[in-house]
């Protein structure tokens, strides 16, 4: 009966809300699945004509039931989905608060642009790049920040063609989805566009600033809509094409190429070295890519090669304090103390609370026998990171060199309290206690 069918549909709507909440716990984008369910319910199950519904709403036509809005409990289910989504957002707000995460200019430079025109044009360019990655996923990178995509600052930039092409295609699809005489075509196109656009909205910068330029993970869900549109397009072509074998070969070719690309990309994710090096050809202007390649080489003991990549990272981003710190650390170990000091001093000027750079600067100053400056650097590092056993250990070494035995012993005791397995601090304490009787 209708009553039983209504209860049955409510049950599955509630299940959908629960699964949407679980999806949001994995990634916040998961909540958009509730919007997709509403679109699917309206267009596929209830076969609503969207253009007719918009007209009735604009002209305040009271015969909305004829448009299918109340058919089979649709309005009730959509209200239930909306209430579920609002409840999930409220719980998220109670747990995490209202404050947005703190992003920097290197994470999303377009969102920090002063000009509204520059922001708008670059956001649209990012949309076109996401669309291109769906269409041709050959140009993939683990990180798209730090200058990977230079900003478009004038209309003379040729890249504007990309966003013009995107909107030309989108407007064409939207017009077909709303105005086509074929009701089946309207439903398929509207469903495909809904699945393409709705899951992407949280990453669009329209409602709040996001912490990335492009993130391939945010187009996983929109790829559902892309697949619907792509498949439907080929089905239309197959009806009109005279040589259907050529079309079938083309589809199989595209499928085979993408399978090969998937296998290649999966192999690149199997090791850090392959993943980082694969990004060099895609984003050669990305300082973080060079930094990660350098760090990977340094971890493997290849310091000479690591220096080259760290220097390039600093050249591309002169405020990249982590690259400066790591480069200064390597130069310190190679006894190139003056350049190391310059780099580390610059790093702590740019980021005064960078505890690791303060400690490394102290080690360099200690090696240069500027003991008072070294002591000040160590204490500054400890001020910014209260629990810093390695810094206490190095401070103890400084005091030992200055024959301040009690201070050295206290510093090393602090290191072992914070890190009981700090064997070097224990060893130095034993030697100091032995030497002082």
C-alpha positions in Angstrom: 0.0 0.0 0.0 1.0 3.7 -0.3 1.3 3.9 3.5 3.8 0.9 3.5 5.7 2.4 0.5 5.9 5.7 2.3 7.4 4.1 5.5 9.8 2.1 3.4 11.1 5.2 1.6 11.5 7.0 4.9 13.6 4.1 6.2 16.0 4.3 3.3 16.2 8.1 3.5 17.3 7.8 7.2 19.8 5.1 6.2 21.1 7.5 3.5 21.5 10.3 6.1 23.4 8.0 8.4 25.7 6.8 5.6 26.2 10.5 4.5 27.3 11.2 8.1 29.7 8.3 8.0 31.0 9.6 4.7 31.5 13.1 6.1 33.6 11.6 8.9 36.0 10.3 6.2 35.9 13.5 4.2 33.7 16.5 4.6 32.7 16.4 0.9 30.7 13.2 1.8 27.8 15.3 3.0 27.1 16.3 -0.6 25.8 12.8 -1.2 22.5 13.9 0.4 22.1 16.6 -2.3 22.8 13.9 -5.0 20.2 11.7 -3.5 17.6 14.5 -3.6 18.5 15.1 -7.3 18.2 11.4 -8.1 14.9 11.1 -6.3 13.4 14.1 -8.1 14.7 13.4 -11.6 14.9 9.6 -12.0 12.3 8.3 -9.6 9.7 11.1 -9.9 10.7 12.2 -13.4 10.3 16.0 -12.6 10.5 18.5 -15.5 12.9 21.0 -14.0 12.2 23.8 -16.4 8.4 23.4 -15.8 8.9 23.4 -12.1 11.0 26.6 -12.3 8.3 28.3 -14.4 5.6 27.3 -11.9 7.7 28.7 -9.0 8.4 32.0 -10.8 4.8 32.5 -11.7 3.6 31.3 -8.3 1.5 28.6 -9.8 -0.3 26.7 -7.1 -0.6 23.6 -9.1 2.9 22.3 -8.0 1.5 18.9 -7.4 1.1 18.5 -11.2 4.8 19.2 -11.6 5.5 16.2 -9.4 6.8 18.0 -6.3 4.5 16.2 -3.9 4.3 12.9 -5.9 5.1 9.8 -4.0 6.2 11.8 -0.9 9.1 13.5 -2.7 8.7 16.8 -0.8 8.7 14.9 2.5 11.8 12.9 1.6 13.7 16.0 0.5 12.7 17.8 3.7 14.0 14.8 5.6 17.3 14.9 3.8 17.6 18.6 4.4 16.9 18.2 8.1 19.4 15.3 8.3 22.0 17.4 6.5 21.4 20.3 8.9 21.7 18.0 11.9 25.0 16.6 10.6 26.4 20.1 10.1 25.2 21.2 13.6 27.0 18.2 15.2 30.1 19.0 13.1 29.9 22.7 14.3 29.5 21.6 18.0 32.6 19.3 17.7 34.9 21.5 15.6 33.7 25.0 16.3 33.0 27.8 13.8 36.5 29.0 13.1 37.8 28.1 9.7 41.3 26.5 9.3 44.2 29.0 8.8 45.4 28.9 5.3 48.4 30.8 3.8 48.8 32.5 0.5 51.0 29.6 -0.9 48.1 27.2 -0.3 45.5 29.1 -2.4 47.0 32.3 -3.9 43.9 33.3 -5.8 41.8 33.6 -2.6 44.3 36.1 -1.3 44.3 38.4 -4.4 43.0 41.9 -3.7 41.2 42.2 -7.0 37.7 40.6 -7.3 38.4 40.2 -11.0 41.6 38.3 -10.4 39.9 36.0 -7.8 36.9 35.3 -10.1 39.0 34.6 -13.2 41.4 32.3 -11.4 38.7 30.3 -9.7 37.1 29.7 -13.1 40.5 28.7 -14.5 40.8 26.2 -11.6 37.4 24.8 -12.5 38.5 24.3 -16.1 41.7 22.5 -14.9 39.6 20.2 -12.8 37.3 19.5 -15.8 40.4 18.8 -17.9 41.7 16.3 -15.3 38.4 14.4 -15.6 38.6 14.4 -19.3 42.3 13.6 -19.6 43.8 12.4 -16.3 47.4 12.4 -17.5 48.6 15.6 -15.8 48.5 14.5 -12.1 50.4 15.8 -9.2 50.4 15.0 -5.4 50.5 18.8 -4.6 49.3 21.8 -6.6 50.3 24.6 -4.3 53.3 27.0 -4.0 53.3 28.5 -7.5 52.4 25.4 -9.4 49.7 27.4 -11.3 50.7 31.0 -11.8 47.9 33.5 -11.3 46.0 35.0 -14.3 46.3 38.7 -13.9 45.1 40.1 -17.2 42.6 39.3 -20.0 45.6 39.0 -22.4 46.6 35.7 -20.7 45.9 32.9 -23.3 44.7 30.6 -20.5 41.4 32.5 -20.5 40.5 30.3 -23.5 40.3 27.3 -21.1 37.6 28.9 -18.9 35.8 30.2 -21.9 35.7 26.7 -23.4 34.5 25.3 -20.0 31.5 27.7 -19.8 30.7 27.2 -23.4 30.3 23.5 -22.8 28.5 23.9 -19.5 26.0 26.4 -20.8 25.3 24.2 -23.8 24.7 21.2 -21.6 22.5 23.2 -19.2 20.4 24.5 -22.0 19.9 21.0 -23.4 19.1 19.7 -19.9 16.4 22.3 -19.4 15.0 22.9 -22.8 15.3 19.7 -24.8 12.0 18.3 -26.0 13.1 14.8 -25.2 12.2 14.2 -21.5 14.6 11.2 -21.2 17.5 13.4 -22.5 16.5 16.2 -20.0 16.6 13.8 -17.1 19.9 12.2 -18.1 21.7 15.5 -18.6 20.3 17.1 -15.5 21.3 14.1 -13.4 24.8 14.0 -14.9 25.2 17.8 -14.3 23.9 17.4 -10.8 26.4 14.6 -10.0 29.1 16.7 -11.7 28.5 20.0 -10.0 27.0 19.4 -6.5 29.9 17.3 -5.0 32.4 19.9 -6.3 30.7 22.9 -4.6 32.5 22.6 -1.3 35.8 22.9 -3.2 34.7 25.8 -5.4 35.8 28.7 -3.1 32.2 30.1 -3.5 31.1 29.6 0.1 34.5 29.6 2.0 38.2 29.6 1.2 39.7 26.2 0.7 43.3 25.3 1.4 44.3 24.1 -2.0 44.5 25.2 -5.7 43.6 21.8 -7.1 43.1 18.6 -5.1 42.4 15.5 -7.2 40.5 13.9 -4.4 37.7 16.5 -4.7 36.8 15.2 -8.3 36.3 11.6 -7.2 32.6 12.1 -6.7 32.1 14.5 -9.6 33.5 11.8 -11.8 30.2 10.0 -11.5 28.4 12.8 -13.3 31.2 13.0 -15.9 30.8 9.2 -16.6 27.0 9.6 -17.0 27.5 12.5 -19.5 30.3 10.8 -21.3 28.4 7.5 -21.7 25.2 9.3 -22.8 27.2 11.3 -25.4 28.6 8.1 -26.9 25.2 6.5 -26.9 23.9 9.5 -29.0 26.8 9.3 -31.3 26.3 5.5 -31.8 22.7 6.2 -32.9 23.8 8.7 -35.6 27.2 7.1 -36.7 27.2 5.1 -39.8 30.4 3.3 -39.0 29.7 2.0 -35.5 32.8 -0.2 -35.4 35.1 2.9 -35.5 33.2 4.4 -32.6 33.5 1.1 -30.6 37.2 1.0 -31.3 37.5 4.6 -30.1 35.7 3.8 -26.9 37.8 0.7 -26.3 40.9 2.8 -27.0 40.0 5.4 -24.5 39.2 2.7 -21.9 42.6 1.0 -22.6 44.6 4.2 -22.3 42.9 5.1 -19.0 43.5 1.6 -17.6 47.2 2.0 -18.6 47.3 5.4 -17.0 45.6 4.0 -13.8 48.3 1.2 -13.6 51.1 3.7 -14.1 49.8 6.2 -11.5 49.2 3.4 -9.0 52.9 2.3 -9.4 54.0 5.9 -8.8 52.2 5.9 -5.5 54.0 2.8 -4.3 57.1 4.8 -3.3 57.8 8.4 -2.2 60.7 8.8 -4.6 58.6 7.9 -7.7 55.6 10.0 -6.5 57.7 13.1 -5.9 59.7 12.8 -9.1 56.6 12.3 -11.1 55.4 15.7 -10.0 58.6 17.5 -11.3 57.4 17.3 -14.9 53.9 18.4 -14.0 54.6 21.2 -11.5 58.2 22.3 -12.1 57.4 25.7 -10.4 56.1 24.1 -7.2 58.6 24.6 -4.4 57.1 21.9 -2.3 57.7 19.3 -5.0 61.5 20.2 -5.1 61.5 20.2 -1.2 60.0 16.7 -1.0 62.4 15.3 -3.6 65.3 16.9 -1.7 64.1 15.5 1.7 63.7 12.1 0.2 67.3 12.2 -1.1 68.6 13.5 2.2 66.9 10.7 4.1 68.7 8.3 1.9 72.0 10.0 2.6 72.5 11.7 -0.8 73.2 15.1 0.6 74.8 16.6 -2.5 71.7 15.9 -4.7 69.4 17.1 -1.8 71.2 20.4 -1.7 70.4 21.1 -5.3 66.6 20.5 -4.8 66.5 22.5 -1.5 68.2 25.4 -3.2 65.7 25.3 -6.1 62.8 25.2 -3.5 64.2 28.3 -1.8 64.7 30.0 -5.2 61.1 29.3 -6.2 59.7 30.4 -2.8 62.1 32.7 -1.0 60.0 32.4 2.2 60.0 28.6 2.3 61.3 28.3 5.9 61.3 24.5 6.0 63.5 24.3 2.9 65.8 26.9 4.5 66.0 24.9 7.7 66.8 21.6 6.0 69.3 23.2 3.7 71.0 25.0 6.6 71.1 21.7 8.5 72.9 19.9 5.7 75.3 22.8 5.2 76.0 22.8 9.0 76.9 19.1 8.8 79.2 19.8 5.8 80.9 22.6 7.9 79.7 25.4 5.6 78.8 27.3 8.7 78.5 30.9 7.4 75.9 30.1 4.7 74.1 27.8 7.1 73.9 30.7 9.6 72.5 33.1 6.9 69.8 30.7 5.9 68.7 29.8 9.4 68.7 33.5 10.5 66.5 34.3 7.6 64.2 31.4 8.4 63.6 32.6 12.0 63.1 36.2 10.7 60.4 35.0 8.4 58.8 32.7 11.0 59.9 33.7 14.5 58.2 30.7 16.2 60.1 28.1 14.1 61.7 26.2 17.0 63.7 23.7 14.9 65.4 26.6 13.0 66.2 28.3 16.3 67.9 25.1 17.6 69.9 24.6 14.4 70.9 28.2 14.4 72.1 27.7 18.0 74.2 24.7 16.9 75.8 26.7 14.1 76.5 29.7 16.5 78.0 27.2 19.0 80.3 25.8 16.3 81.3 29.4 15.4 82.1 29.9 19.2 79.5 32.6 19.7 78.3 31.0 22.8 76.0 33.7 24.2 74.1 34.0 20.9 73.9 30.2 20.8 72.4 30.0 24.3 69.9 32.7 23.4 68.8 30.7 20.3 68.4 27.5 22.3 66.2 29.2 24.9 64.2 30.9 22.1 63.6 27.4 20.6 62.5 26.1 24.0 60.2 29.1 24.5 58.3 28.2 21.3 58.3 24.4 21.9 58.1 23.6 25.6 58.8 19.9 25.2 62.0 19.9 23.1 64.4 17.2 24.4 66.9 17.6 21.5 67.2 21.3 22.2 67.8 20.7 25.9 70.5 18.1 24.9 72.3 20.7 22.7 72.0 23.3 25.4 73.6 20.9 27.8 76.5 20.4 25.3 77.0 24.2 25.2 77.1 24.5 29.0 79.5 21.5 29.1 81.9 23.4 26.7 81.7 26.4 29.0 82.4 24.2 32.1 79.0 25.1 33.5 78.6 21.6 34.8 75.4 22.1 37.0 73.6 23.8 34.1 74.7 21.1 31.7 73.5 18.4 34.1 70.1 20.1 34.5 69.7 20.5 30.7 70.4 16.8 30.1 68.1 15.8 32.9 65.3 17.9 31.3 66.0 16.0 28.0 65.7 12.6 29.7 62.5 13.6 31.5 60.9 14.6 28.3 62.4 11.7 26.3 63.4 8.8 28.6 65.1 6.9 25.7 67.4 9.9 24.9 70.6 7.8 25.1 73.0 10.6 24.2 71.7 12.7 27.1 72.1 9.8 29.5 75.6 9.0 28.2 76.7 12.7 28.6 75.3 12.8 32.1 77.3 9.7 33.1 80.5 11.1 31.6 80.0 14.5 33.3 79.2 12.9 36.7 82.3 10.6 36.3 84.6 13.5 35.3 83.4 15.7 38.2 83.7 12.9 40.7 
